[in-house]
Structure formats: structure tokens, C-alpha cells
């Protein structure tokens, strides 16, 4: 899976816009260390955003 696809999937999950097929793709990405890193990066940025209290996303 491309890293851009991994980032898209994680952002769709965060925004509650993930289809069943995309969820399957996201879960299958957990077997790949590079993809897991991309997921982690997106989640870290999202949580930092929440902690700062930014109103736009």
C-alpha cells in the first residue's frame, strides 16, 4: 500500500467516512511497518491538533 493511501485511510477513519472496503484495507495495512508508521504519524498529528484546541481541521 502506498503511504498516501495509508494516510487517506486513517484520515477517513478519524472523520468517520471510511467504507467497509476501506476499513479492510486499513486493517490489512497493519501488517506493514511503513504503513503502521504512516498511521501513527496521522494519529499523532490529529491528537496534537486536539490538544492545541484548534477549531479547524
C-alpha positions, 0 to 999 in steps of 0.5 A, a space after each residue: 500500500 502506498 503511504 498516501 493511501 495509508 494516510 487517506 485511510 486513517 484520515 477517513 477513519 478519524 472523520 468517520 467516512 471510511 467504507 467497509 472496503 476501506 476499513 479492510 484495507 486499513 486493517 490489512 495495512 497493519 501488517 506493514 511497518 511503513 504503513 503502521 508508521 504512516 498511521 501513527 504519524 496521522 494519529 499523532 498529528 490529529 491528537 496534537 491538533 486536539 490538544 492545541 484546541 484548534 477549531 479547524 481541521 
